[in-house]
Amino acid sequence: MRRLISLAAASASVLSILTPTVRVAAAEPAFVLRQPRTEIEAYRDPGSGQATIELPLWIEARAAAFELHVGRSDTRDPIAAIWQSPNGPRTLPTESVRSWRDYGLTGFFDLTIRGRARDAIRHRRVSWCPNSYSRTRLGPGADPSVYPQACGGNPFTRWQIWGIERGWGVGTDAYATFKLKPGHYSLEVRIPKAYRDALDLGPTLQTYELTVRDGYGYPYPPKPPHPFAGDGRGLGSPPNGPRSIGKQAPTSTTLGTDDPSTMPDLAALPAWAVRLESYGGQEVLSFAATVWNAGPAPLVVEGYRRGDEPIMDAYQVFGDEQYSSVGTFEFDAQDGHDHWHFLDFARYQLLRADEQLIVRSQKEAFCLAPTDAEDLLVPGATWRPEVIGFSECGYVDSLSIREVLQAGWGDTYFQSLPGQSFDVTGLADGDYLIEVTANPDGNLYDVSTANDRALREITLSHDARGRRRVTVAPYLGPL
């Protein structure tokens, strides 16, 4: 197997990682709010009485970048949000990020709706993701765009970078739904005092004249801001799209160096989102599984087609000149796929408590892609991949493909399709293990073997009514 010893740098303490570089002091505040319009309309569903309100508000980083390091190093710790201020790191209030599912800073905007008598009739707080998709330069001389375009992660995400580049503004991407009658109101938006104090902000009140109308016009309820991992069905290019121009086959098929700085460190995370489902009398155990790259180099795998066969020879790429043969890609023509899969990237098995194999998932082929920012503080981490999600997997006429999993990013799949989930019909109640293994056959060059395997304990049982249940043991300890 092609393995190397672990990098010493990978075990650096979080405190040393979080030490910021010295920056030129910036004028306060950390950022400013900008209100492009003061009159807004909301459309009300006549049936439910719910009106969806879009918040036209921008946050601008003018004198210096606004940057947060968000995460934790142990599942027993709360998620911390640490502002990298010009005067040194400053931790935001406790529970600023209660969960990765909040997709941003929890309750960052306080919304109050007032009626004609100026009485407060509705109130709500909404989260804010600094890594908004709505980003714009404020003028010439702005810094290059470096921050990702998503907040949030899975239960085992470590550290992410959220921020706004100097000279850029981001939209709130915030929507809120209130039960309101048609008519005229005022909407007040402010940042709560705990955030204002932590970020050295002054008054933040923004006021809008709100008109609510019956109808189904714009805006529509938003999609979740985080491109959360899935199996990528429907995200590939259409099979009748333009043909790939292809590439020349590699001229070198040997690595030629054992330099670990050119290699990824593939690591398996414990299974999550575990659930028991029933289909026509069959019981299956579905789950999500993530393999991520702990750095310091990206995993780059290129495929080159064999004539007119639905197969490509796969090469792992190191830098610009060095290649090594690592297996094959095959074209998956199943509905919802229609793209190329690399074989043997990960393996999923259900084991007995004594680790004896019961069943293996049929999911053995993958479109390698960054779907989740797992730890953007590891050596070599890429803060902003060119593409997030399963869009670089080719189509039926492709002559070559290039799939990349950048350092700091994970590739997540939900094992919910037939054959991918575990059939547990008739399996006795008891304790079991879900095993996730990265690079199971050792075909890929990988810095370390120590983190290639992860286990998650589960228990199958029946309740008093005879209904089947699955209980997942908490995963406590270092991430």
Secondary structure per residue as TSV (DSSP state, phi and psi in degrees):
chain	resnum	aa	ss	phi	psi
A	1	M	-	360.0	149.9
A	2	R	-	-95.5	96.2
A	3	R	B	-136.7	158.6
A	4	L	-	-135.0	166.2
A	5	I	-	-68.9	156.9
A	6	S	-	-67.0	148.0
A	7	L	-	-74.2	137.2
A	8	A	G	-64.5	-32.0
A	9	A	G	-63.7	-26.3
A	10	A	G	-69.4	-16.6
A	11	S	G	-100.5	13.6
A	12	A	-	-61.5	147.2
A	13	S	-	-70.1	153.5
A	14	V	H	-62.0	-35.1
A	15	L	H	-62.3	-40.4
A	16	S	H	-71.1	-32.9
A	17	I	H	-66.3	-37.7
A	18	L	H	-78.7	-8.2
A	19	T	-	-65.1	117.6
A	20	P	-	-81.5	157.1
A	21	T	-	-73.5	154.5
A	22	V	-	-69.4	131.9
A	23	R	-	-121.3	157.2
A	24	V	-	-71.0	130.9
A	25	A	-	-58.4	137.5
A	26	A	-	-111.6	153.5
A	27	A	-	-66.5	144.7
A	28	E	S	-79.6	154.7
A	29	P	S	-84.3	-179.0
A	30	A	S	-62.3	-35.5
A	31	F	-	-155.8	172.1
A	32	V	E	-127.7	155.4
A	33	L	E	-96.6	145.2
A	34	R	E	-134.4	127.0
A	35	Q	-	-109.1	100.2
A	36	P	S	-70.9	-21.9
A	37	R	-	-152.0	155.7
A	38	T	S	-113.8	-2.6
A	39	E	E	-120.5	127.7
A	40	I	E	-133.3	155.2
A	41	E	E	-119.5	147.1
A	42	A	E	-131.1	142.5
A	43	Y	E	-103.3	134.7
A	44	R	E	-105.4	131.4
A	45	D	-	-73.1	114.0
A	46	P	T	-60.3	-27.6
A	47	G	T	-74.1	-50.3
A	48	S	T	-90.9	-19.8
A	49	G	-	77.5	7.8
A	50	Q	E	-88.7	130.9
A	51	A	E	-113.0	129.3
A	52	T	E	-97.6	123.9
A	53	I	E	-111.1	127.5
A	54	E	E	-91.5	140.0
A	55	L	-	-102.6	103.0
A	56	P	-	-81.9	87.4
A	57	L	-	-147.3	135.1
A	58	W	E	-117.0	148.6
A	59	I	E	-116.2	124.5
A	60	E	E	-117.1	133.1
A	61	A	E	-103.3	104.2
A	62	R	-	-95.5	-54.4
A	63	A	S	-88.1	-27.4
A	64	A	S	-153.8	158.8
A	65	A	-	-64.6	144.5
A	66	F	E	-101.9	114.3
A	67	E	E	-131.9	132.8
A	68	L	E	-119.0	137.3
A	69	H	E	-101.6	118.9
A	70	V	E	-123.1	124.7
A	71	G	E	159.6	-162.5
A	72	R	-	-159.7	163.0
A	73	S	S	-113.2	-0.2
A	74	D	B	-146.8	137.9
A	75	T	T	-64.1	-18.8
A	76	R	T	-83.0	-8.7
A	77	D	S	-93.2	149.6
A	78	P	-	-71.1	159.1
A	79	I	-	-74.2	126.5
A	80	A	E	-101.5	147.2
A	81	A	E	-120.6	114.8
A	82	I	E	-116.5	113.0
A	83	W	E	-75.4	125.5
A	84	Q	E	-87.7	75.4
A	85	S	E	-75.4	161.9
A	86	P	T	-58.4	-22.2
A	87	N	T	-102.0	12.4
A	88	G	E	116.2	166.1
A	89	P	E	-61.8	141.6
A	90	R	E	-138.7	121.5
A	91	T	E	-79.5	131.1
A	92	L	-	-74.9	167.0
A	93	P	-	-53.9	151.9
A	94	T	T	-55.9	139.9
A	95	E	T	66.2	25.8
A	96	S	S	-61.6	-29.9
A	97	V	S	-129.2	96.7
A	98	R	S	-72.0	-34.3
A	99	S	-	-154.4	150.3
A	100	W	G	-62.6	-21.3
A	101	R	G	-74.6	-8.8
A	102	D	G	-75.5	-14.5
A	103	Y	-	54.5	42.4
A	104	G	S	145.8	-164.8
A	105	L	E	-75.8	121.0
A	106	T	E	-67.4	131.0
A	107	G	E	57.0	40.2
A	108	F	E	-75.5	-30.4
A	109	F	E	-114.6	132.3
A	110	D	E	-102.9	117.1
A	111	L	E	-108.7	128.9
A	112	T	E	-128.6	129.0
A	113	I	E	-105.7	130.3
A	114	R	E	-116.8	145.5
A	115	G	-	-86.9	-169.3
A	116	R	T	-62.2	-30.7
A	117	A	T	-84.9	8.2
A	118	R	-	67.7	14.5
A	119	D	-	-83.3	144.4
A	120	A	E	-76.5	117.4
A	121	I	E	-110.4	-19.0
A	122	R	E	-143.4	148.1
A	123	H	E	-149.7	141.3
A	124	R	E	-161.8	150.9
A	125	R	E	-112.1	142.3
A	126	V	E	-127.6	153.0
A	127	S	E	-80.3	164.6
A	128	W	E	-139.1	131.5
A	129	C	-	-105.0	112.5
A	130	P	T	-60.3	-25.3
A	131	N	T	-86.2	46.1
A	132	S	-	-64.2	151.6
A	133	Y	S	-70.1	-25.3
A	134	S	-	-85.3	99.6
A	135	R	E	-131.9	143.1
A	136	T	E	-151.3	144.5
A	137	R	E	-74.5	145.2
A	138	L	-	-92.4	-12.1
A	139	G	S	163.2	178.0
A	140	P	T	-59.3	148.3
A	141	G	T	88.2	3.0
A	142	A	-	-67.6	152.1
A	143	D	-	-64.5	157.5
A	144	P	-	-62.3	151.5
A	145	S	-	-77.8	122.0
A	146	V	-	-128.0	-18.8
A	147	Y	S	-84.9	149.1
A	148	P	-	-62.2	171.0
A	149	Q	S	-116.1	45.7
A	150	A	-	-165.1	147.2
A	151	C	-	-120.2	152.9
A	152	G	-	107.3	163.9
A	153	G	-	-168.9	-161.8
A	154	N	-	-101.0	176.3
A	155	P	T	-60.4	-17.5
A	156	F	T	-110.3	10.5
A	157	T	-	-61.3	139.5
A	158	R	-	-96.5	-82.2
A	159	W	E	-129.1	132.7
A	160	Q	E	-121.5	161.0
A	161	I	E	-111.8	121.5
A	162	W	E	-116.1	141.0
A	163	G	E	-179.8	175.1
A	164	I	E	-127.8	125.9
A	165	E	-	-67.3	151.5
A	166	R	T	-60.0	130.8
A	167	G	T	85.5	13.3
A	168	W	E	-123.1	159.0
A	169	G	E	-128.9	148.7
A	170	V	E	-126.0	145.4
A	171	G	E	-78.1	160.6
A	172	T	-	-74.0	-25.7
A	173	D	-	52.2	30.7
A	174	A	-	-99.3	135.0
A	175	Y	E	-128.7	149.5
A	176	A	E	-143.7	143.4
A	177	T	E	-113.0	127.4
A	178	F	E	-128.0	150.0
A	179	K	E	-87.5	110.3
A	180	L	-	-138.5	154.0
A	181	K	-	-88.2	155.8
A	182	P	S	-57.1	141.4
A	183	G	E	152.7	-166.6
A	184	H	E	-112.7	136.7
A	185	Y	E	-141.9	173.2
A	186	S	E	-117.1	143.1
A	187	L	E	-117.1	124.4
A	188	E	E	-108.6	132.1
A	189	V	E	-125.5	128.8
A	190	R	E	-146.6	158.2
A	191	I	-	-89.5	129.8
A	192	P	-	-58.4	154.2
A	193	K	H	-58.0	-38.7
A	194	A	H	-60.1	-40.0
A	195	Y	H	-71.4	-41.6
A	196	R	H	-59.6	-43.8
A	197	D	H	-65.6	-42.0
A	198	A	H	-67.3	-30.0
A	199	L	T	-105.0	9.6
A	200	D	T	56.9	40.7
A	201	L	-	-93.2	148.2
A	202	G	-	-86.6	-156.3
A	203	P	-	-58.8	141.0
A	204	T	-	-126.0	9.4
A	205	L	-	-62.8	129.4
A	206	Q	E	-124.9	133.1
A	207	T	E	-120.8	137.8
A	208	Y	E	-128.6	147.4
A	209	E	E	-90.0	120.9
A	210	L	E	-111.2	128.8
A	211	T	E	-116.3	126.0
A	212	V	E	-106.2	128.5
A	213	R	E	-126.1	151.2
A	214	D	E	-73.1	142.4
A	215	G	S	144.4	-175.0
A	216	Y	-	-127.7	35.2
A	217	G	-	-79.6	-173.1
A	218	Y	S	-66.4	145.2
A	219	P	-	-90.3	156.2
A	220	Y	-	-93.7	156.0
A	221	P	-	-57.1	141.2
A	222	P	-	-77.8	159.6
A	223	K	-	-85.2	156.3
A	224	P	-	-56.0	138.5
A	225	P	S	-73.5	-15.9
A	226	H	S	-96.4	123.1
A	227	P	-	-74.3	70.7
A	228	F	-	-65.1	149.6
A	229	A	-	-63.7	144.6
A	230	G	-	-149.7	-160.8
A	231	D	-	-93.2	4.6
A	232	G	-	77.3	11.6
A	233	R	T	-61.8	130.9
A	234	G	T	83.9	-1.1
A	235	L	-	-98.0	-6.5
A	236	G	S	-76.5	168.4
A	237	S	-	-70.8	150.8
A	238	P	-	-63.6	140.9
A	239	P	T	-64.3	-19.7
A	240	N	T	-99.6	20.5
A	241	G	S	-75.8	-174.8
A	242	P	-	-63.5	148.1
A	243	R	-	-73.9	147.4
A	244	S	-	-70.8	143.6
A	245	I	-	-79.4	-13.0
A	246	G	-	75.1	175.5
A	247	K	-	-138.9	162.1
A	248	Q	-	-71.8	147.4
A	249	A	-	-64.6	151.3
A	250	P	-	-59.2	145.1
A	251	T	S	-90.5	-14.5
A	252	S	-	-123.6	134.0
A	253	T	-	-118.8	15.0
A	254	T	S	-124.5	148.1
A	255	L	-	-65.6	-47.3
A	256	G	-	79.9	-3.6
A	257	T	-	-157.0	151.2
A	258	D	-	-111.7	32.5
A	259	D	-	-75.8	111.2
A	260	P	G	-66.7	-16.4
A	261	S	G	-69.6	-12.0
A	262	T	G	-98.0	4.1
A	263	M	S	-119.4	155.8
A	264	P	-	-83.8	164.1
A	265	D	-	-119.2	96.0
A	266	L	E	-76.3	134.2
A	267	A	E	-137.4	139.3
A	268	A	E	-95.1	138.2
A	269	L	-	-100.7	152.1
A	270	P	-	-60.5	150.8
A	271	A	-	-60.3	148.9
A	272	W	E	-144.5	176.0
A	273	A	E	51.5	44.4
A	274	V	E	-79.5	132.3
A	275	R	E	-150.5	155.6
A	276	L	E	-104.9	130.1
A	277	E	E	-130.2	155.0
A	278	S	E	-124.3	133.1
A	279	Y	E	-133.3	103.2
A	280	G	T	56.6	39.9
A	281	G	T	91.4	-9.2
A	282	Q	E	-96.0	132.4
A	283	E	E	-102.3	128.8
A	284	V	E	-129.5	148.2
A	285	L	E	-105.9	111.8
A	286	S	E	-102.8	159.1
A	287	F	E	-165.4	166.8
A	288	A	E	-110.0	146.2
A	289	A	E	-139.2	139.1
A	290	T	E	-128.4	131.0
A	291	V	E	-113.9	130.1
A	292	W	E	-127.6	168.3
A	293	N	E	-110.6	110.9
A	294	A	-	-85.3	8.7
A	295	G	S	85.1	-179.8
A	296	P	S	-91.9	-7.0
A	297	A	S	-117.3	157.1
A	298	P	-	-71.4	154.2
A	299	L	E	-88.2	116.2
A	300	V	E	-121.5	121.3
A	301	V	E	-126.8	124.7
A	302	E	E	-110.7	146.4
A	303	G	E	-122.8	141.7
A	304	Y	E	-129.6	125.7
A	305	R	E	-70.4	142.5
A	306	R	-	-90.3	96.1
A	307	G	T	54.3	-126.4
A	308	D	T	-104.6	16.4
A	309	E	S	-78.5	150.5
A	310	P	S	-81.0	49.6
A	311	I	E	-146.8	145.3
A	312	M	E	-127.3	143.6
A	313	D	E	-77.4	132.1
A	314	A	E	-103.9	138.4
A	315	Y	E	-131.8	131.7
A	316	Q	E	-83.5	134.7
A	317	V	E	-109.3	135.6
A	318	F	E	-125.0	109.0
A	319	G	T	68.7	-144.5
A	320	D	T	-101.7	-19.7
A	321	E	T	-118.6	-20.7
A	322	Q	E	-103.8	135.8
A	323	Y	E	-135.0	158.1
A	324	S	E	-146.5	135.5
A	325	S	E	-67.6	128.2
A	326	V	E	-130.6	14.1
A	327	G	E	128.9	-140.3
A	328	T	E	-142.8	159.0
A	329	F	E	-107.4	146.3
A	330	E	E	-127.4	147.6
A	331	F	E	-84.6	127.5
A	332	D	E	-100.4	110.1
A	333	A	-	-92.8	7.8
A	334	Q	S	-66.8	151.8
A	335	D	T	-55.5	134.5
A	336	G	T	88.9	-7.2
A	337	H	T	-112.7	-84.1
A	338	D	-	54.5	45.0
A	339	H	E	-153.3	-179.3
A	340	W	E	-93.9	137.2
A	341	H	E	-118.3	135.5
A	342	F	E	-84.9	136.0
A	343	L	E	-87.8	146.1
A	344	D	S	66.6	36.7
A	345	F	S	-79.4	-36.0
A	346	A	E	-150.5	163.1
A	347	R	E	-139.9	142.2
A	348	Y	E	-125.8	129.5
A	349	Q	E	-138.3	147.7
A	350	L	E	-101.6	125.4
A	351	L	E	-118.3	155.6
A	352	R	E	-72.5	171.2
A	353	A	T	-59.9	-27.5
A	354	D	T	-88.7	11.7
A	355	E	-	71.1	21.9
A	356	Q	-	-82.8	137.2
A	357	L	E	-67.5	133.9
A	358	I	E	-106.1	-54.9
A	359	V	E	-150.2	148.5
A	360	R	E	-113.3	136.6
A	361	S	-	-65.5	143.6
A	362	Q	S	-79.3	-2.5
A	363	K	-	-76.0	105.9
A	364	E	-	-134.5	3.3
A	365	A	E	-130.2	144.1
A	366	F	E	-143.7	143.9
A	367	C	-	-92.7	108.7
A	368	L	-	-70.5	127.9
A	369	A	-	-164.1	148.3
A	370	P	-	-79.4	119.5
A	371	T	-	-115.7	-27.9
A	372	D	E	-134.1	130.2
A	373	A	E	-77.3	109.1
A	374	E	-	-92.9	-45.6
A	375	D	B	-157.2	98.5
A	376	L	T	-87.0	11.9
A	377	L	T	-106.1	1.0
A	378	V	S	-73.2	156.4
A	379	P	T	-55.9	133.3
A	380	G	T	79.8	7.6
A	381	A	-	-62.5	139.9
A	382	T	-	-96.8	117.6
A	383	W	S	-72.5	-35.3
A	384	R	S	-135.6	90.1
A	385	P	-	-61.4	151.7
A	386	E	S	-62.6	-34.3
A	387	V	-	-134.3	134.0
A	388	I	-	-114.7	124.9
A	389	G	S	105.6	-176.7
A	390	F	S	-92.8	73.6
A	391	S	-	-125.3	3.1
A	392	E	-	-116.4	32.7
A	393	C	S	-100.0	2.9
A	394	G	-	77.8	-175.7
A	395	Y	-	-148.8	-176.0
A	396	V	T	-59.0	-32.2
A	397	D	T	-94.9	3.7
A	398	S	-	-60.6	138.3
A	399	L	S	-95.3	-22.2
A	400	S	E	-156.4	158.4
A	401	I	E	-142.8	161.6
A	402	R	E	-138.5	114.3
A	403	E	E	-114.4	138.1
A	404	V	E	-134.0	136.5
A	405	L	E	-121.4	104.5
A	406	Q	-	-72.0	155.5
A	407	A	T	-60.5	136.2
A	408	G	T	93.2	-8.0
A	409	W	E	-114.8	151.9
A	410	G	E	-114.2	160.8
A	411	D	E	-120.1	110.6
A	412	T	E	-109.4	138.1
A	413	Y	E	-130.3	142.7
A	414	F	E	-98.6	120.2
A	415	Q	E	-87.7	83.1
A	416	S	-	-125.8	-9.4
A	417	L	S	-83.1	157.2
A	418	P	T	-54.2	132.5
A	419	G	T	89.8	-28.1
A	420	Q	T	-83.4	-40.7
A	421	S	S	-76.6	167.1
A	422	F	E	-93.0	128.3
A	423	D	E	-80.0	113.1
A	424	V	-	-113.6	18.7
A	425	T	T	-59.4	124.0
A	426	G	T	81.2	-4.5
A	427	L	-	-71.3	133.1
A	428	A	-	-64.2	150.0
A	429	D	S	-60.2	149.3
A	430	G	E	153.4	-171.5
A	431	D	E	-95.4	138.0
A	432	Y	E	-140.3	173.4
A	433	L	E	-130.2	132.9
A	434	I	E	-95.9	121.1
A	435	E	E	-105.4	127.7
A	436	V	E	-115.4	125.0
A	437	T	E	-125.6	127.4
A	438	A	E	-89.2	143.7
A	439	N	S	47.7	55.5
A	440	P	T	-62.9	-30.2
A	441	D	T	-99.2	2.9
A	442	G	-	68.8	22.7
A	443	N	-	-72.7	-29.5
A	444	L	S	-91.6	148.2
A	445	Y	-	-73.4	126.4
A	446	D	B	-143.3	131.0
A	447	V	S	-59.5	-43.0
A	448	S	-	-139.9	147.5
A	449	T	S	-95.5	-12.3
A	450	A	T	-64.3	-27.3
A	451	N	T	-113.2	20.3
A	452	D	S	-81.9	-11.2
A	453	R	E	-130.1	134.4
A	454	A	E	-135.7	140.0
A	455	L	E	-118.3	144.9
A	456	R	E	-130.6	124.8
A	457	E	E	-82.3	135.2
A	458	I	E	-135.4	160.7
A	459	T	E	-131.8	129.1
A	460	L	E	-98.1	135.6
A	461	S	E	-155.7	173.8
A	462	H	E	-118.9	141.5
A	463	D	-	-86.6	-174.6
A	464	A	T	-63.1	-24.0
A	465	R	T	-92.5	4.9
A	466	G	S	83.8	10.6
A	467	R	-	-85.1	138.6
A	468	R	E	-74.4	138.9
A	469	R	E	-135.3	153.5
A	470	V	E	-123.5	133.2
A	471	T	E	-116.9	129.5
A	472	V	E	-105.0	125.5
A	473	A	-	-67.9	137.9
A	474	P	-	-59.1	143.8
A	475	Y	-	-104.2	106.6
A	476	L	-	-112.4	138.8
A	477	G	S	128.1	-169.9
A	478	P	B	-60.9	145.2
A	479	L	-	-90.3	360.0
